[in-house]
């Protein structure tokens, strides 16, 4: 016999199957009418949490959901270099806000595979110099503090592996993976779109390919992506790009 939770999941799937997206209120009204009379807001938030955790629904943007199409969550691999840097930061700085990632992760989405790797070490602005010195003192090679375009083209581009220490933008979308704080895919895409110095190998048509493959394969929260792009002052540009080049519905980007 189908249990109560399975019945809820089945009915949600049937009711919203013809809808591309549905609102928070539409989901609330459906649950209250069919399963939970006088549904309290606190209980409703818990129901949303359960439905998202079991991958029945996913957030598209704030207050907008869709039925899950079983796309994966982006969880990048953490190599030894990233793990070592993460341990070093946590050991030497109390409660540091940081984010580490590798440009090689973009190769998973691109047609052409870049051979040079940049490891981005993003930390609180006031700690940039201290972290740079810490990495140098621990024998890391080819470490730079936010190099300009000339240094990037002259030196960084010639290294097989470079490390760039830069300021972490506040409220960046991040996630923990194996005791290392890394960006969510939304942040990586916005950083790629906003970049004009470090990720040139992935620009132009390659950027469009990366965005398309990312949207096709992984779950993405458009609200998180746009909010972060706003902090980088790129929200209008990236919104236009998503509409015209990636065919994202304009209504989902409001």
C-alpha positions as MATLAB code, in Angstrom:
seq = 'XXXXXXXXXXXXXXXXXXXXXXXXXXXXXXXXXXXXXXXXXXXXXXXXXXXXXXXXXXXXXXXXXXXXXXXXXXXXXXXXXXXXXXXXXXXXXXXXXXXXXXXXXXXXXXXXXXXXXXXXXXXXXXXXXXXXXXXXXXXXXXXXXXXXXXXXXXXXXXXXXXXXXXXXXXXXXXXXXXXXXXXXXXXXXXXXXXXXXXXXXXXXXXXXXXXXXXXXXXXXXXXXXXXXXXXXXXXXXXXXXXXXXXXXXXXXXX';
ca = [
       0.000    0.000    0.000;
       1.284    3.454   -0.902;
       2.151    5.422    2.237;
       1.018    8.975    2.925;
       4.289   10.654    1.882;
       4.384    8.744   -1.395;
       0.795    9.820   -2.066;
       1.748   13.491   -1.614;
       4.683   13.095   -3.989;
       2.523   11.312   -6.567;
      -0.190   13.971   -6.451;
       2.294   16.852   -6.694;
       3.844   15.198   -9.737;
       0.461   14.740  -11.388;
      -0.883   18.197  -10.555;
       2.135   20.214  -11.687;
       3.240   17.944  -14.543;
       1.936   20.313  -17.213;
       3.485   23.410  -15.644;
       6.971   24.614  -16.504;
       7.147   26.316  -13.100;
       4.816   27.039  -10.188;
       4.804   29.573   -7.388;
       5.192   29.123   -3.668;
       1.559   30.161   -3.209;
       0.367   27.616   -5.777;
       2.221   24.868   -3.917;
       0.830   26.079   -0.579;
      -2.744   26.169   -1.909;
      -2.383   22.674   -3.354;
      -1.043   21.159   -0.118;
      -3.593   22.934    2.053;
      -6.527   21.928   -0.149;
      -5.527   18.299   -0.643;
      -3.564   17.252    2.436;
      -3.151   19.801    5.221;
      -6.207   21.955    6.070;
      -5.225   25.229    7.785;
      -1.575   24.616    6.878;
       0.732   26.672    9.090;
       3.610   28.600    7.548;
       6.216   26.808    9.684;
       4.857   23.421    8.609;
       4.772   24.545    4.994;
       8.448   25.570    5.108;
       9.278   22.112    6.443;
       7.273   20.476    3.624;
       9.221   22.530    1.073;
      12.487   21.452    2.712;
      11.450   17.790    2.524;
      10.371   18.035   -1.118;
      13.644   19.692   -2.088;
      15.759   17.302   -0.036;
      14.149   14.274   -1.717;
      14.627   15.962   -5.124;
      10.897   16.170   -5.910;
      11.001   19.902   -6.540;
      13.842   22.353   -7.113;
      14.079   26.122   -6.686;
      14.285   28.077   -9.923;
      14.311   31.539   -8.402;
      12.890   33.134   -5.256;
       9.388   31.759   -4.639;
       9.369   29.794   -7.918;
       9.747   26.013   -8.180;
       9.613   23.295  -10.791;
       9.379   19.523  -10.690;
      12.825   17.987  -10.531;
      14.226   16.697  -13.801;
      16.813   14.731  -11.809;
      19.688   17.009  -12.739;
      22.782   16.651  -10.602;
      24.070   19.025   -7.968;
      27.478   20.398   -8.907;
      30.070   18.882   -6.559;
      33.607   19.427   -7.882;
      36.577   17.219   -7.074;
      39.081   18.526   -4.529;
      42.678   17.808   -5.490;
      45.631   17.698   -3.103;
      46.669   21.293   -3.766;
      43.229   22.684   -2.914;
      42.997   20.473    0.157;
      46.424   21.570    1.368;
      45.612   25.270    0.903;
      42.283   24.835    2.691;
      43.918   23.134    5.679;
      46.555   25.858    5.797;
      43.972   28.635    5.859;
      41.871   26.990    8.536;
      44.915   26.283   10.688;
      46.368   29.790   10.511;
      43.283   32.017   10.500;
      40.446   31.751   12.975;
      36.989   31.579   11.334;
      38.283   32.815    8.003;
      35.827   33.359    5.160;
      37.359   31.909    2.030;
      36.634   30.102   -1.212;
      38.915   27.946   -3.378;
      38.455   26.750   -6.918;
      40.305   25.637  -10.010;
      39.879   26.876  -13.574;
      40.220   23.218  -14.620;
      36.645   22.674  -13.415;
      35.496   24.622  -16.463;
      36.973   21.919  -18.691;
      34.018   19.720  -17.681;
      31.726   22.067  -19.598;
      33.891   23.261  -22.483;
      34.757   21.882  -25.917;
      38.421   22.847  -25.787;
      40.486   21.767  -22.798;
      42.767   24.468  -21.397;
      46.130   23.047  -20.335;
      47.104   25.806  -17.909;
      45.431   25.802  -14.497;
      44.668   28.747  -12.237;
      43.820   28.081   -8.607;
      41.764   30.937   -7.174;
      42.189   31.617   -3.457;
      39.497   34.091   -2.477;
      39.691   35.485    1.048;
      38.538   38.450    3.082;
      40.011   41.651    1.649;
      42.083   42.481    4.728;
      43.708   39.021    4.650;
      44.828   38.972    1.006;
      48.444   39.969    1.742;
      48.689   37.675    4.756;
      47.411   34.697    2.782;
      49.803   35.480   -0.073;
      52.741   35.474    2.360;
      51.494   32.288    4.009;
      51.445   30.462    0.674;
      54.919   31.718   -0.233;
      56.266   30.679    3.177;
      54.838   27.195    2.615;
      56.667   26.783   -0.703;
      53.776   27.305   -3.096;
      55.033   28.488   -6.471;
      53.706   31.037   -8.969;
      51.542   32.886   -6.437;
      50.120   36.300   -7.391;
      47.927   38.930   -5.768;
      45.197   39.916   -8.256;
      47.647   40.339  -11.153;
      46.781   42.899  -13.817;
      46.303   42.015  -17.474;
      49.977   42.580  -18.349;
      51.272   40.279  -15.598;
      48.605   37.705  -16.442;
      49.473   37.637  -20.144;
      53.248   37.799  -19.555;
      53.708   35.430  -16.617;
      50.556   33.645  -15.473;
      49.721   32.398  -18.967;
      53.175   30.793  -19.222;
      52.829   28.742  -16.028;
      51.361   25.277  -15.987;
      49.812   26.062  -12.590;
      49.352   29.499  -11.024;
      47.723   30.601   -7.785;
      45.846   33.891   -7.677;
      44.929   35.356   -4.297;
      42.039   37.800   -4.506;
      39.305   39.385   -2.437;
      36.203   37.329   -1.739;
      33.013   39.158   -2.628;
      30.683   39.141    0.361;
      27.664   36.828    0.236;
      29.204   34.740   -2.523;
      27.315   31.462   -3.085;
      29.631   28.780   -1.677;
      29.403   25.208   -0.416;
      31.554   22.845    1.678;
      33.085   19.862   -0.121;
      35.417   17.566    1.818;
      36.205   20.196    4.455;
      36.987   22.772    1.765;
      34.835   25.784    0.922;
      34.290   25.998   -2.830;
      31.978   28.079   -5.023;
      28.598   26.892   -6.121;
      28.183   26.613   -9.864;
      26.192   29.866   -9.903;
      29.263   31.762   -8.667;
      31.622   30.076  -11.136;
      29.395   30.997  -14.072;
      29.084   34.626  -12.963;
      32.834   34.868  -12.331;
      33.516   33.502  -15.816;
      31.061   35.950  -17.373;
      32.564   38.880  -15.436;
      36.204   37.997  -16.109;
      38.388   39.747  -18.692;
      41.862   38.752  -17.465;
      42.229   35.259  -16.073;
      39.784   33.027  -17.931;
      40.228   34.247  -21.502;
      40.625   30.643  -22.743;
      36.964   30.106  -21.849;
      35.514   33.298  -23.317;
      33.737   34.006  -26.604;
      31.708   31.146  -28.027;
      33.309   28.805  -25.477;
      31.555   30.747  -22.705;
      28.185   30.119  -24.345;
      28.968   26.384  -24.591;
      29.924   26.294  -20.906;
      26.699   28.012  -19.822;
      24.548   25.736  -21.991;
      26.209   22.573  -20.705;
      25.974   23.784  -17.103;
      22.243   24.493  -17.432;
      21.628   21.181  -19.204;
      23.427   18.986  -16.675;
      23.157   20.624  -13.245;
      20.599   22.179  -10.948;
      20.960   25.945  -10.909;
      19.234   28.536   -8.750;
      18.629   31.580  -10.932;
      17.875   33.794   -7.946;
      21.273   32.984   -6.431;
      23.003   33.544   -9.770;
      21.373   36.925  -10.397;
      21.866   38.109   -6.802;
      25.581   37.347   -7.016;
      25.862   38.970  -10.453;
      24.270   42.062   -8.930;
      27.068   42.190   -6.348;
      29.494   42.101   -9.270;
      27.471   44.794  -11.079;
      26.895   42.463  -14.020;
      23.219   41.601  -13.504;
      21.861   43.508  -16.515;
      24.505   42.119  -18.849;
      24.207   38.535  -17.684;
      20.394   38.695  -17.737;
      20.512   39.743  -21.375;
      23.015   36.981  -22.134;
      20.859   34.317  -20.464;
      17.760   35.426  -22.375;
      19.287   35.816  -25.831;
      22.048   33.192  -25.809;
      20.883   30.469  -23.364;
      17.127   30.861  -23.992;
      16.181   31.317  -20.341;
      12.628   32.579  -19.860;
      12.764   36.287  -19.020;
      10.040   35.849  -16.376;
      12.364   33.622  -14.341;
      15.022   36.345  -14.144;
      12.905   39.071  -12.564;
];
